[in-house]
Every structure is written in structure tokens, then in C-alpha cells.
Amino acid sequence: MGIAADFVLIILAGLIGGLAARLLRLPLMVGYVAAGVLVGPHTAGPTVVQAHEIELLAEIGVALLLFSLGLELSFRDLQPVRRIALIGGPIQILVTCALAAAAATSFGMPAREAIWFGAMISVSSTAVVLKTLSAAGVTQSLASRVMIGFLVVQDLAVVPMLVILPQLGATHGLLANMGRAVGVAALLLGAIVFLGTRLLPRLLEFVLAWGSRELFLVSVVGIGVGVGYVTWLSGLSFALGAFVAGIVLSESEFSHQALSDVVPIRDVFGLLFFVSIGMLLDPAFALDHAGRIAAVVVATFVGKSLLIGLIVRAFGYVHMAPWIVGLGLSQIGEFSFVLARAGVSSGMLSKPTYDLALTCTVLTMAFSPLVSRLALPLGRAWRRRYTSATPSAPVEALSEPMRDHVIVAGYGRTGRAAARTLNRAAIPFVVVEINHSLYGGIAAAGYSGIWGDITGDEILKAAGVDAARVLLVTIPDQSTVRLIVQRARYLNSGLSVVARAFRREDVLDLRRLGVTGTVQPEFEGGVEMVRQALLQYASDTSAASALISEMRMEYYESPPLP
């Protein structure tokens, strides 16, 4: 069967690797890379024969992967955190690259390879971070927005990396070659952006006029790989062009549907890419250099966490944000695979350096969720050790003390709705918000508000927690919610707490903490939709209300099904 047999073998191996990764709660890409090791030439058992042809198909996979990532990214994501992203992001990339290259050189790695190695370590994993944030339900928190801003800048930084790094191999006229490459890349990418923003949306609009979803899908895939092919003909990376095409389309009205349609194809070809990466990994190398690999992994986690955390703190983000952002971005990202492949293809990276970078990338991705969970415990331990002995700056309390009032924790969409309703009901309340841009809206609306981290005792006391009747916790981050509940009930044991839950398990955890009421927004949205549907069938509204009450009781008070 030739390449068809290899394709079947890779799909089956990827399925097994993906299932194993899920059972171990690791990113799917780790399972795919492990599957590649099993079917690669360095291990016994079934082996892919047409490895070169599979690698060519994998090029399409990485192009579609980066194309879809480009569709997901938007310059609008940088607006709330544009200052730290656009200034702190490049600082982080350059300093990480320089420190990693210097460390690698000191251990005997050639300077040219050390620079490539530093560039690979400087980028974090967009896929892992976004999946981690989504699973925790905290994509809209301040720290999450800072992380997304860093990721956008890092992903964009791969563009000049893919242009500049291959020029390091030039023995003569390095600056001239580099300038020429940057100039050609700038002209080509500028033309793609200029023409893409004007022609691509019109092309897709023309295709949609035919009413064919299939033709729309073909058009979207054709745009991604077509632009990549144009950049390849110009001497640049095939994947680079696809990524730029995705960013161009991300600003159009077709981006969401395009992403939805291309994801299944991207996932299948992406599996080929990650399996092909694993096929090049030599387990014998990993075993022979276990100590060196462990040292690089630990140094990457510690070094990137400290550097990014310090940058976040330097830009005025306090409390838990430096810990969450630093540890959340401490892994090496999937773009390092792209850089590594480009380095090997250009002859700039040796096989040992490639194996070291690949192994460390896979391990940091695998352990990243575990490392991210250390942010809140480490942050709290730091605050207890280094801030408790020093009196904190006084927090401006309410101008007029309140009694029997409501404290609203968070002024996002849920918090704004709660504040608006309380205001109309003439119930006294105060809003506490740490995001200063959101805090400005509290005063603009005429509400009483306090800026600060509500997990701190001083902020809770300033909000009058000892005299409050109800605390509404509208923040989506469940770790923060639990901490707020514990602190608030410690200061006022009679306080009624209504908290937002992300999952069914969170509902039960909060109930064990003594929360009076929990609300799971997605469940409540479904209940309301069902209620309105029932009213179309039942003339007896009391029967519908009784059924809805029964549904809520089963969800919020019954233990989960095994």
C-alpha cells in the first residue's frame, strides 16, 4: 500500500497516543509525539517506511495549524493589555533568547546553534495555555488577558525569527544578507496583508453567494496553503505564509466560520506533524542525556517564570498576576517545533541539539498544567512571608460606612448586571474590582467601589465585610473564588455568600465551604431556554415552574453521577 499503509499506521498510533495522553491528563500533542517515537526508526515494532513523504504531508499540517492559530489571534486581544504586551513581550523574548544562548554556549554548544536554541526556548505554547485557561474557565481574567497578549506577541515574533535565523549561517555579508531577507519578507508580507484585507474577504463573500459550505471550506484551506506556497516560492517559510494569511482573515467577519470549518482538517494534518516530530526523536539520546535534559527543563521553568513574573510586576501588575502569568508561560511552545524543523532543514542545527530542544519542548508542555497550578499556593506563601511583617498601604475605605449591604466581587459582565439590578432595587452595595480599566466604569455608573484584590483582608475590611449581609462572587476563576469565600467567612461567619461556579464539581466544592448559593451560568442558560420552550407547550405555568425547580434541585444539591 506504500504511503497509504504509513498513513493508516500513523492515524492508529496517534489515536492510541492521544487516548493515553487524555488518561494521563496531558496535552494531546504530547501523546502524538510519543506515538511518533513508537512508529519511528529508532524503536522496535511497526515502523513508518515512507518517512520523507510523511514529512511532506506534515508540512501541510503545520501550515494549517499556524493558519488556524492566526485565525484565533486578533489585534483586538492586545487592547486591554497592549502596553505590557507590546513592550514587555519583546523584552521577554530578547532577554530569554540571550540568557538561554549564553547558558548553552557556556556548556559547549556552538554559538550559532545556541542562538537558535535560545529562540526556541523564548516562545511559549499558545495551544497549551489556551486549553489550560479554557479548562479552568478563566479566559477573561486580567492575568489571562496578559498571558494572551504575551502569546500574540510571541507568535508574531516567530515571523522575524524565521527570516533572520537562517541568515546566521552566512560566512560573508551577514548584515547584507540579513537586511535583504528582512526587506524581501517585509515587502512580501506587506503585499499579502494589503491584498488580503481587500481581496480575500471579497473572494469568500463571492463564494458564499453560491450557498455551498463545501466550496467555502475548500476556499479557506486554499487561501491558507496558497499563501504559504507563495511565501515558499519567495524563499520564506511555507508555514509563515499560512500564519500571516490566518491573521489577515482573523479581522474579517468570516474568521469564526472559517476557523470552525478548518479545525477538523487541521487536527488530522496536525496529528501528522506532531507524529513526524516524534519520529525524529531518539529515545536513546534522551536516556543517555537524562541529566542534561532535566537540567534544561528545570532551568526553563524557573528562568522563564522569574523573568516573565518580574516583567509583569514591573508593569504595575501586583498580587497574584506575576505568579499566574510567569508560571503559566514558563513552558516551551509548539512554534519551537517549527523553528527546529527550519533549523534542521537549513543545516543550522545539529541532530543532538535538535533532539535536546525537541525533548525539552515535549516535557515542558507535558508538565505545564502541573506547574501552572503552583501559582496561587506560591503567591500566597510569598505574601504571607514577605508582606505580613510589613504593614500594607492603607486602603481607602467607603466614605460612608454601610450595614446590611451587598459586596459584589468583580465588575465583569456578571458583576455589572448584578450592580445594575441592586441599584434599581435600592439595596446598598459596594463593588470591588482589581482591573483598573473596569474599575473606572464603577465610578462612571455612580456606584460605590473599591479598587483592589478582594482576596486580601484589608480590601474585605474596607468593603465592610464585617457588617455586610451578602457577598456575590462573580469572578470566574474557581481558585480565586474559593480563596475569597474562605477569607470572607473567616472575617464574618454569618455572611451569606452566592458564588459563581464553572463546573458541577465546583458547585459541590463551594457548598462544602459553606456557600449559601451557587450559580453555574451555562446550566442556568439552558434552564431558561427550556423554561421558555415549556411555556409554548404547557398552559399550566405552575407545572413548568415545578419542573424547573426540580431540575435545579437535582443539579445543585444532588451528588454528581459516577
GUDREN-264446 format. One line per 4 residues: number of its first residue (from 1); for each residue x, z, y of C-alpha. Coordinates in nm, 2 decimals, decimal comma. Example, Ala and Ser with C-alpha at 12.3 -4.5 7.8 and 13.67 -1.06 7.14 Angstrom:
2
1> 1,23 0,78 -0,45  1,37 0,71 -0,11
This chain:
562
1> 0,00 0,00 0,00  0,30 0,02 0,23  0,23 0,18 0,57  -0,13 0,25 0,47
5> -0,02 0,49 0,20  0,21 0,66 0,45  -0,08 0,69 0,69  -0,31 0,85 0,43
9> -0,03 1,09 0,34  0,02 1,19 0,70  -0,35 1,25 0,76  -0,39 1,46 0,45
13> -0,07 1,66 0,53  -0,19 1,71 0,89  -0,52 1,83 0,76  -0,36 2,09 0,54
17> -0,12 2,19 0,82  -0,40 2,22 1,07  -0,61 2,44 0,84  -0,31 2,66 0,77
21> -0,24 2,69 1,15  -0,61 2,79 1,21  -0,59 3,05 0,94  -0,28 3,20 1,10
25> -0,44 3,16 1,45  -0,16 2,93 1,56  -0,19 2,61 1,77  -0,29 2,31 1,57
29> 0,02 2,12 1,68  0,24 2,38 1,50  0,06 2,30 1,18  0,10 1,93 1,23
33> 0,48 1,97 1,29  0,50 2,18 0,98  0,32 1,91 0,79  0,57 1,66 0,92
37> 0,85 1,87 0,78  0,69 1,87 0,43  0,65 1,49 0,42  0,98 1,42 0,59
41> 1,30 1,31 0,43  1,47 1,65 0,45  1,23 1,82 0,20  1,13 1,76 -0,16
45> 0,79 1,63 -0,26  0,58 1,35 -0,12  0,78 1,16 0,14  0,68 0,90 0,41
49> 0,86 0,58 0,33  0,79 0,36 0,64  0,91 0,63 0,88  1,01 0,39 1,15
53> 0,67 0,22 1,16  0,50 0,56 1,17  0,72 0,65 1,47  0,60 0,33 1,65
57> 0,24 0,44 1,59  0,33 0,79 1,71  0,44 0,63 2,04  0,07 0,53 2,09
61> -0,02 0,89 2,00  0,19 1,04 2,27  0,07 0,79 2,52  -0,29 0,87 2,45
65> -0,20 1,25 2,46  -0,05 1,22 2,80  -0,32 0,98 2,92  -0,59 1,24 2,83
69> -0,38 1,52 2,99  -0,37 1,31 3,31  -0,75 1,27 3,29  -0,78 1,65 3,27
73> -0,55 1,72 3,57  -0,66 1,69 3,92  -0,50 1,75 4,25  -0,81 1,95 4,34
77> -0,68 2,21 4,10  -0,39 2,28 4,34  -0,61 2,35 4,64  -0,67 2,73 4,58
81> -0,30 2,78 4,48  -0,14 2,48 4,64  0,13 2,69 4,83  0,27 2,86 4,52
85> 0,23 2,56 4,30  0,39 2,30 4,53  0,67 2,53 4,65  0,71 2,78 4,37
89> 0,66 2,52 4,09  0,97 2,31 4,18  1,18 2,62 4,24  1,09 2,74 3,89
93> 1,17 2,40 3,73  1,51 2,37 3,91  1,62 2,73 3,85  1,51 2,73 3,49
97> 1,69 2,40 3,43  2,01 2,52 3,60  2,02 2,86 3,42  1,94 2,71 3,08
101> 2,20 2,43 3,13  2,46 2,68 3,24  2,39 2,91 2,94  2,40 2,61 2,70
105> 2,73 2,49 2,85  2,89 2,83 2,81  2,81 2,82 2,44  2,99 2,49 2,39
109> 2,71 2,23 2,44  2,83 1,92 2,63  2,73 1,92 3,00  2,51 1,61 2,97
113> 2,32 1,74 2,68  2,29 2,09 2,84  2,11 1,93 3,14  1,86 1,76 2,90
117> 1,82 2,09 2,72  1,75 2,28 3,04  1,50 2,02 3,15  1,31 2,06 2,82
121> 1,30 2,44 2,85  1,18 2,43 3,21  0,83 2,29 3,12  0,55 2,49 2,97
125> 0,28 2,39 2,73  -0,04 2,27 2,91  -0,22 2,24 2,58  -0,14 2,59 2,45
129> -0,20 2,76 2,79  -0,53 2,59 2,85  -0,65 2,66 2,50  -0,54 3,03 2,53
133> -0,72 3,07 2,87  -1,03 2,89 2,74  -1,05 3,11 2,43  -1,02 3,43 2,64
137> -1,28 3,30 2,89  -1,06 3,35 3,20  -1,00 2,99 3,32  -1,15 3,08 3,66
141> -0,95 3,39 3,73  -0,68 3,40 4,00  -0,39 3,43 3,76  -0,53 3,14 3,55
145> -0,55 2,92 3,86  -0,19 3,00 3,94  -0,09 2,90 3,59  -0,28 2,58 3,61
149> -0,12 2,50 3,94  0,23 2,55 3,78  0,13 2,34 3,48  0,02 2,05 3,70
153> 0,35 2,05 3,89  0,55 2,08 3,57  0,36 1,78 3,42  0,42 1,57 3,73
157> 0,79 1,67 3,73  0,83 1,50 3,39  0,79 1,17 3,57  1,12 1,20 3,77
161> 1,29 1,36 3,47  1,22 1,06 3,25  1,36 0,84 3,53  1,67 1,04 3,62
165> 1,79 1,20 3,30  1,87 0,87 3,12  2,10 0,77 3,41  2,33 1,07 3,33
169> 2,49 0,85 3,06  2,62 0,60 3,31  3,00 0,61 3,33  3,02 0,42 3,66
173> 2,80 0,41 3,96  2,59 0,71 3,86  2,43 0,76 4,20  2,37 0,39 4,25
177> 2,21 0,36 3,91  2,00 0,67 3,96  1,89 0,55 4,31  1,80 0,21 4,17
181> 1,60 0,37 3,88  1,42 0,60 4,12  1,34 0,31 4,36  1,20 0,09 4,08
185> 1,00 0,38 3,94  0,86 0,47 4,29  0,76 0,11 4,36  0,60 0,06 4,02
189> 0,42 0,39 4,02  0,31 0,34 4,38  0,17 0,00 4,28  -0,01 0,15 3,98
193> -0,17 0,42 4,20  -0,26 0,17 4,47  -0,41 -0,09 4,25  -0,55 0,17 4,00
197> -0,75 0,36 4,26  -0,91 0,03 4,38  -0,93 -0,19 4,06  -0,98 0,05 3,77
201> -1,30 0,22 3,89  -1,45 -0,12 3,97  -1,35 -0,25 3,63  -1,51 0,04 3,45
205> -1,82 0,01 3,67  -1,84 -0,36 3,57  -1,81 -0,27 3,20  -2,08 -0,01 3,22
209> -2,31 -0,26 3,37  -2,32 -0,42 3,02  -2,46 -0,09 2,88  -2,21 -0,08 2,60
213> -2,04 0,26 2,52  -1,81 0,09 2,27  -1,68 -0,16 2,53  -1,63 0,13 2,78
217> -1,42 0,32 2,51  -1,21 0,01 2,45  -1,16 -0,04 2,82  -1,05 0,32 2,87
221> -0,80 0,30 2,58  -0,69 -0,04 2,71  -0,62 0,10 3,05  -0,41 0,39 2,91
225> -0,19 0,19 2,68  -0,19 -0,12 2,90  -0,05 0,06 3,20  0,20 0,22 2,96
229> 0,31 -0,12 2,83  0,36 -0,24 3,19  0,59 0,06 3,27  0,78 -0,01 2,94
233> 0,84 -0,37 3,03  0,98 -0,24 3,36  1,23 -0,02 3,18  1,04 0,31 3,21
237> 0,87 0,53 2,96  0,56 0,40 2,78  0,41 0,75 2,78  0,49 0,79 3,15
241> 0,27 0,49 3,25  -0,02 0,62 3,04  0,01 0,97 3,21  0,01 0,81 3,55
245> -0,30 0,60 3,45  -0,48 0,92 3,35  -0,40 1,09 3,68  -0,53 0,78 3,87
249> -0,86 0,78 3,67  -0,90 1,16 3,70  -1,00 1,12 4,06  -1,28 0,88 3,98
253> -1,64 0,95 3,87  -1,57 0,81 3,52  -1,30 1,07 3,43  -1,52 1,31 3,24
257> -1,68 1,04 3,02  -1,35 0,87 2,97  -1,19 1,19 2,85  -1,49 1,27 2,63
261> -1,47 0,92 2,46  -1,09 0,91 2,42  -1,04 1,26 2,28  -1,12 1,17 1,91
265> -0,88 0,88 1,91  -0,62 1,08 2,09  -0,64 1,36 1,84  -0,59 1,13 1,54
269> -0,29 0,94 1,70  -0,17 1,27 1,84  -0,15 1,40 1,49  0,08 1,11 1,40
273> 0,30 1,20 1,70  0,34 1,57 1,60  0,39 1,49 1,23  0,65 1,23 1,32
277> 0,82 1,51 1,53  0,82 1,73 1,22  0,96 1,46 1,01  1,28 1,47 1,22
281> 1,31 1,84 1,18  1,57 1,96 0,93  1,48 2,29 0,77  1,84 2,33 0,65
285> 1,95 2,32 1,01  1,70 2,60 1,10  1,82 2,82 0,82  2,19 2,76 0,90
289> 2,14 2,84 1,27  1,87 3,11 1,24  2,06 3,35 1,47  2,12 3,09 1,74
293> 1,76 2,97 1,73  1,63 3,33 1,75  1,86 3,40 2,05  1,73 3,09 2,23
297> 1,37 3,17 2,16  1,41 3,53 2,28  1,61 3,42 2,59  1,34 3,16 2,67
301> 1,06 3,41 2,66  1,24 3,68 2,85  1,41 3,45 3,10  1,11 3,23 3,19
305> 0,88 3,54 3,21  1,11 3,72 3,45  1,17 3,41 3,67  0,81 3,30 3,69
309> 0,69 3,66 3,74  0,94 3,71 4,03  0,83 3,38 4,19  0,46 3,48 4,17
313> 0,54 3,82 4,32  0,75 3,67 4,60  0,45 3,46 4,70  0,24 3,77 4,75
317> 0,05 3,80 4,42  0,05 4,16 4,31  -0,09 4,39 4,04  -0,12 4,21 3,70
321> -0,08 3,85 3,82  0,30 3,83 3,79  0,28 3,97 3,44  0,00 3,74 3,33
325> 0,15 3,42 3,48  0,50 3,50 3,38  0,43 3,57 3,01  0,16 3,30 2,99
329> 0,40 3,03 3,09  0,70 3,15 2,90  0,68 2,90 2,61  0,83 2,55 2,59
333> 0,58 2,27 2,63  0,48 1,95 2,45  0,64 1,74 2,72  0,97 1,86 2,58
337> 0,89 1,66 2,27  0,86 1,35 2,50  1,19 1,44 2,67  1,36 1,50 2,34
341> 1,24 1,16 2,20  1,36 0,99 2,52  1,70 1,16 2,49  1,74 1,06 2,12
345> 1,63 0,70 2,19  1,88 0,67 2,48  2,16 0,82 2,28  2,19 1,11 2,52
349> 2,10 1,38 2,27  2,28 1,45 1,95  2,09 1,54 1,63  2,20 1,91 1,64
353> 2,08 1,95 2,00  1,76 1,77 1,92  1,69 1,99 1,62  1,77 2,31 1,82
357> 1,53 2,20 2,10  1,26 2,10 1,86  1,27 2,41 1,65  1,27 2,64 1,96
361> 0,98 2,45 2,11  0,77 2,49 1,80  0,85 2,86 1,76  0,77 2,94 2,13
365> 0,44 2,76 2,10  0,35 2,95 1,79  0,43 3,29 1,93  0,30 3,22 2,28
369> -0,05 3,36 2,22  0,11 3,69 2,10  0,35 3,71 2,39  0,06 3,64 2,64
373> -0,13 3,94 2,51  0,16 4,17 2,62  0,09 4,10 2,99  -0,17 4,37 3,05
377> -0,01 4,65 2,85  0,34 4,58 3,00  0,19 4,56 3,35  0,00 4,89 3,32
381> 0,31 5,06 3,18  0,51 4,93 3,47  0,26 5,06 3,72  0,24 5,40 3,56
385> 0,62 5,43 3,56  0,72 5,29 3,89  0,41 5,32 4,12  0,26 5,66 4,02
389> 0,55 5,86 4,16  0,53 5,68 4,49  0,21 5,72 4,69  0,04 5,38 4,73
393> -0,05 5,24 5,06  -0,39 5,38 5,18  -0,68 5,16 5,11  -0,93 5,11 5,39
397> -1,25 5,28 5,27  -1,60 5,20 5,37  -1,68 5,26 5,73  -1,99 5,45 5,63
401> -2,00 5,64 5,30  -2,26 5,52 5,06  -2,46 5,71 4,80  -2,66 5,58 4,50
405> -2,52 5,24 4,58  -2,41 4,95 4,36  -2,05 4,84 4,32  -2,01 4,46 4,25
409> -1,68 4,39 4,08  -1,59 4,03 4,16  -1,73 3,77 4,41  -1,73 3,46 4,20
413> -2,04 3,27 4,12  -2,20 3,56 3,93  -2,09 3,81 4,19  -2,23 3,61 4,48
417> -2,57 3,57 4,30  -2,58 3,95 4,24  -2,49 4,03 4,60  -2,75 3,79 4,74
421> -3,02 3,95 4,52  -2,92 4,31 4,60  -2,92 4,22 4,97  -3,27 4,08 4,95
425> -3,39 4,39 4,76  -3,24 4,61 5,04  -3,03 4,80 4,78  -2,70 4,93 4,93
429> -2,39 4,77 4,76  -2,02 4,70 4,81  -1,83 4,41 4,67  -1,47 4,44 4,55
433> -1,26 4,13 4,52  -0,88 4,07 4,48  -0,88 3,70 4,56  -0,83 3,69 4,93
437> -0,99 3,35 4,98  -1,31 3,47 4,81  -1,29 3,80 5,00  -1,33 3,61 5,32
441> -1,67 3,50 5,21  -1,79 3,86 5,17  -1,75 3,93 5,54  -1,89 3,59 5,63
445> -2,21 3,68 5,44  -2,23 4,01 5,62  -2,18 4,23 5,31  -1,97 4,54 5,27
449> -1,65 4,46 5,09  -1,31 4,59 4,99  -1,01 4,37 4,91  -0,80 4,49 4,61
453> -0,77 4,53 4,24  -1,07 4,72 4,11  -0,87 4,84 3,81  -0,68 5,08 4,04
457> -0,81 5,43 4,10  -0,76 5,41 4,48  -0,98 5,09 4,51  -1,25 5,25 4,30
461> -1,24 5,56 4,51  -1,25 5,35 4,83  -1,57 5,18 4,69  -1,73 5,53 4,65
465> -1,74 5,52 4,27  -1,80 5,90 4,25  -2,12 5,86 4,44  -2,23 5,52 4,31
469> -2,52 5,47 4,07  -2,45 5,13 3,92  -2,13 4,92 3,86  -2,18 4,55 3,80
473> -1,87 4,39 3,64  -1,90 4,01 3,69  -1,53 3,93 3,61  -1,49 3,71 3,30
477> -1,16 3,84 3,18  -1,25 4,08 2,90  -0,93 4,28 2,91  -0,98 4,35 3,28
481> -1,35 4,43 3,22  -1,26 4,70 2,96  -1,00 4,85 3,19  -1,25 4,86 3,48
485> -1,51 5,03 3,26  -1,26 5,29 3,13  -1,13 5,38 3,48  -1,48 5,39 3,65
489> -1,64 5,60 3,38  -1,34 5,84 3,39  -1,40 5,89 3,76  -1,78 5,90 3,73
493> -1,91 5,98 3,38  -2,27 5,94 3,49  -2,22 5,58 3,62  -2,44 5,31 3,48
497> -2,23 5,00 3,40  -2,35 4,65 3,35  -2,07 4,42 3,24  -2,03 4,05 3,16
501> -1,93 3,96 2,80  -1,76 3,65 2,68  -1,83 3,67 2,30  -2,06 3,85 2,07
505> -1,77 4,07 1,97  -1,71 4,17 2,33  -2,07 4,28 2,36  -2,02 4,53 2,08
509> -1,68 4,65 2,22  -1,83 4,72 2,56  -2,12 4,90 2,40  -1,87 5,13 2,22
513> -1,71 5,20 2,56  -2,05 5,33 2,69  -2,15 5,03 2,89  -2,52 5,06 2,98
517> -2,59 4,69 2,96  -2,41 4,37 2,87  -2,48 4,01 2,97  -2,35 3,71 2,78
521> -2,41 3,41 3,02  -2,42 3,14 2,76  -2,67 3,33 2,55  -2,88 3,41 2,85
525> -2,88 3,04 2,95  -3,00 2,94 2,60  -3,27 3,21 2,61  -3,41 3,09 2,94
529> -3,42 2,73 2,81  -3,61 2,85 2,50  -3,85 3,05 2,72  -3,94 2,75 2,93
533> -3,99 2,54 2,62  -4,22 2,81 2,46  -4,43 2,81 2,77  -4,51 2,44 2,70
537> -4,65 2,52 2,36  -4,79 2,87 2,38  -5,08 2,96 2,60  -5,02 3,33 2,54
541> -4,72 3,41 2,77  -4,70 3,76 2,62  -4,62 3,62 2,28  -4,33 3,42 2,43
545> -4,21 3,73 2,61  -4,22 3,93 2,29  -4,02 3,67 2,10  -3,76 3,66 2,38
549> -3,73 4,04 2,38  -3,68 4,03 2,00  -3,40 3,77 2,04  -3,22 3,98 2,30
553> -3,25 4,29 2,09  -3,10 4,12 1,78  -2,82 3,98 1,99  -2,72 4,27 2,20
557> -2,80 4,56 1,96  -2,75 4,44 1,61  -2,41 4,42 1,44  -2,28 4,06 1,40
561> -2,34 3,87 1,08  -2,03 3,87 0,84
